[in-house]
Amino acid sequence: MLLNPLVKHTEKVNSVCFSPDGWRIASGSHDSTVVVWDAETGAVLATLDHRKTVRVWSVSFSPDGLKLASGSSDHTIRVWRTVNAECLLKINAGQWSVRSVVWSPDGNQLVSGSSDNTAKFWDSSSGEKIGQPCIGHTRWITCLAISSDSSFIATASDDSTVRLWCTKTHKQIGHSLKHAKKVHSVAISPDAELLVSGADDGNLQLWSVRDILEHDEVEGSTTEYEEVQGEQLELRSSETQSDCDSENEHNSYNGNHREPSVYQDGTSDSDTHDDDDQDPLFDIFAIKKTVRNSGDLHIIEDLLTHEIDFDEDDNRRDTYGNRSIVRARKSEWDDALQDAVRSIAIQPSLLGYISKGIALCGNKQLWDAMEAFDSAFVFSNSDPNIINLLLLIKAIALFYAGRYDEAVRRVEDLTTASQHSDPIPCNVVNVSFVSNLEFFSLSTIPISRIYVCSLQ
């Protein structure tokens, strides 16, 4: 070993790289910082601070070595001046973590890979997005590389594939290169003739780029799928650039470390949404918007897992409950139950016991599920909407277990009681809530319809 361990970071290191001249090293960490080191002496040359709870996933020196790019969990790409730790540019790359970032060989562009399954191109001076994103992966991009001639990029993904993309058209080149497990790393040889990738199963695969290129026309027409997905990405993303003046106040040079800066409202762009999309009932249950909406359950689960990784315990309680519901929708009942139990262990709640009951139903443990639903009543605050929903869920649980007569009787009793009380306008929404979670499959539809019709 040439040097003693380089000690500065307080949490795990996610990414390291050398400067082009080989004299400096950069490292990005879970501790919200990028550290620039002297490669010969191991001295800290600069500490580049992000805000608190930001995980730096990727670091990359510019070809001239004067700048450094970092990609992080707050959905941004930052460009830093390495000589004085100044943040030159902050690019809002969407609503998902930036897992990997690289420079083009001429230094004019940055390419990022994100947890939204796409790769995007950016002007490294202005931060403006260039063209459409590269769309095709079905899980997040973990790593990317660019060829020495800038003609193509390679992306590795949790969907167990590696894909090549044309840097001019941003369209996929050739077929997907498949691994048996998730792919976490990819590199292109200096002559751009070979590609190597590594996966979860411990295997490396070596690919001939020439063979891939020879069997594909780079200039292809955009598919309908690409067009639709591109429009959706445009709607859900707000890729804008901003200055870094406020962050520069928190950066240190020559090892003078300060605490990372914190946004005043403590939120990110993914925490906000239109008031029209809010539902008081869902707010009471602490059901996240992404969970109750239809969508790719794998992406939603990945997002919740990210939140669990760096949330405080109080927030993890609800996040575990939400992930339990997502896993139940995927019929992963054991994992759903485990998350529900974790949520309750942090702090018992309405969502925790409902998600536990749902998971137990999926495991055919009816009476344990009914006990969990009974525990949820403690957190109803005597709210008739919550009480009615819990009673309905218990009836559906009975229906799901094949106890049809008892289930229907309970629904009839519930609707009769409702007719003698004040109207409950939210009950239709309650039934929609149960149906949308899809945890009781299509067998919920008949009993739900009975309840809706009885209320109208």
C-alpha positions, 0 to 999 in steps of 0.5 A, a space after each residue: 500500500 502506497 499510503 495510509 488510508 485516506 481518512 475524511 469521510 464519515 460514511 461510506 464512499 460511493 464513487 472515486 476517480 482520478 484527475 486526467 493528470 493523475 495527481 488528484 483523486 475525488 471521492 463522493 460519499 453518503 456523508 453529503 461531501 465530495 473530497 479532493 485528495 492529493 494522490 501523492 501525499 494523501 492530503 485533503 485539497 478541498 471538501 465540496 459540501 452538499 446539503 444534509 441528507 444528500 448522498 453523492 453517488 457519482 464523481 467525475 473530473 472534466 477532461 481538462 481537470 479544472 472542473 468536477 461533476 457530482 451526481 447526488 440523491 437530491 436529483 441534481 448534478 453539480 459542477 465544481 471548480 476544483 482549484 477553490 471548491 466553488 460550485 459553478 452550476 447546479 442542474 436540476 435533473 428531474 425527480 430522481 437520484 442521479 446515480 452516475 455522471 460522466 463528461 464528454 471527451 471534449 468537456 462540452 457535455 455531461 451525461 447522467 444516469 438516474 433512478 428514473 431509468 433514463 440517461 440524459 445529456 446536458 450542456 456543461 456550461 449552461 446546464 440546459 438539457 440537450 435533446 430527448 432522454 435515452 429511454 428503454 431501461 425498466 429499472 434505474 441506471 446504476 452506471 454509465 460510460 462514454 466512448 473515447 470518440 463520443 459516438 456512443 454511451 453504455 448504460 448499466 441497469 438494475 433491469 439486468 441489461 447493458 444498453 448502447 445509445 447513439 450520442 447524436 440521436 439518443 436512440 438505442 444501438 442494437 439489442 440489449 446485452 443481458 446479464 442474469 442479475 442486476 448490473 452495477 458497473 460498465 466500462 468501454 475500452 480506450 479504442 471503443 472496441 470492447 465493453 465490459 460489465 459486472 453484475 450481482 452474480 459476481 460475473 463479468 461479461 466482455 462484449 464486442 462493440 463492433 459486433 453490436 454496431 454491425 448489426 444495427 442502424 443507428 439512425 432509427 425512427 422513434 417508436 410510439 413508446 419512446 414518444 409517449 415516455 418522453 412526453 411523460 418525462 417532460 411533464 414530471 421533470 423540471 430540468 432547470 439550472 441554478 447558481 450555486 452561490 448559497 452552497 459556495 458559502 458552505 464549501 471548504 478548501 484545503 480541508 477546512 470542513 464545514 457542515 453541509 448547507 440545508 434548504 430552508 424548507 427541508 423539501 425537494 422538488 418531489 415533495 410537492 404536488 398539486 392541491 387537486 391531487 390531495 385527498 384528506 383521507 389519504 393524508 390521514 392514512 399517510 398513504 403517499 401519492 406515488 403509492 395510491 396512483 397506478 404506475 410501475 410498482 418496481 420504480 415506486 418500491 425503489 423510490 421508497 427504499 431510497 427514502 428508507 435508506 436516509 430517512 429519520 426513524 419517524 419518517 421511516 415508520 410511514 415509508 415502511 408502511 407504504 412499501 408494505 402496501 406496494 409489496 402487497 400489490 406485487 403479491 410479495 406477502 412475506 416482504 410486505 409483512 416484514 415492512 409492516 412489522 418494522 413500521 409498527 416497531 418504530 411507532 404503532 399507527 393506523 397505516 402500520 396495522 392496516 398494512 400488516 392486516 393486508 399482508 396477513 390476508 395475503 398469507 392466508 392468515 385471516 384471523 391474525 389479519 382481523 386482529 391487526 385490523 382491530 388494532 387499527 381502530 385504536 388510531 381511528 380517532 372516532 372518525 366515522 370515515 376511518 371506522 367505516 373503511 376499517 369495517 369494509 376492509 374486514 368484510 373484504 378480508 372475509 370475502 377474500 377468505 371465502 366466507 362470502 355470506 358473512 362478508 355480505 352480511 357485514 356489508 349490509 349491516 354497514 350500509 344499513 347503519 350508514 343510512 341512519 346516520 349523516 351522509 358520508 361522501 367519502 365512502 365512495 373514495 374509501 372503496 376506491 382506495 381499497 380497490 386501487 390497492 389491488 391487494 384483494 385482486 378482482 374478488 373485491 369488485 362485487 362486494 365493493 359495488 354492493 357498498 357503493 350502490 347502497 350508499 347512493 
